[in-house]
């Protein structure tokens, strides 16, 4: 007997599409928030408020050491902004890797897979640039490269997220 429905109508396939799209959307939103937090950190002059990298004043959580905050030339808000940017970057980095892995193993469309994997391949470059931003005292070419790489990651994630929109993905599968 010939099957009259395409694969895209199977409930499991629909659920996988929706789950991937949700993951990609959260990753995209997290990346955007991270970029905004990075801009805010820069705007308030807090780019060097954690003078070492990857730690912040030699510790993971400087707020557990009140003497660090009291003796710093930066305000608690500035230290918090830089510290939060680094913490959120770690979470978003894990989301980007997860999104790329899920796309690679579950998505058939090359644009969805390729753009998610491209974002993940840019991630080590972004991490190194983030570290150099601190260790090289906000060298303008490094700061600009850090922002440019973030923008490329955001664009790649946007492509993967938009093209994986469940309704759009189902229409494309039906046309095949």
Secondary structure, 3 states (H helix, E strand, C coil): CCCCCCHHHCHHHHHHHHHHHHHHHHHHHHHHHHHHHHHHHHHCCCCCCCCCCCCECCECCHHHCHHHHHHCCCCHHHHHHHHHHHHHHHHHHHHHHHHHHHHHHHCCCHHHHHHHHHHHHHHHHHHHHHHHHHHCCCCHHHHHHHHHHHHHHHHHHHHHHHHCCHHHHHHHHHHC
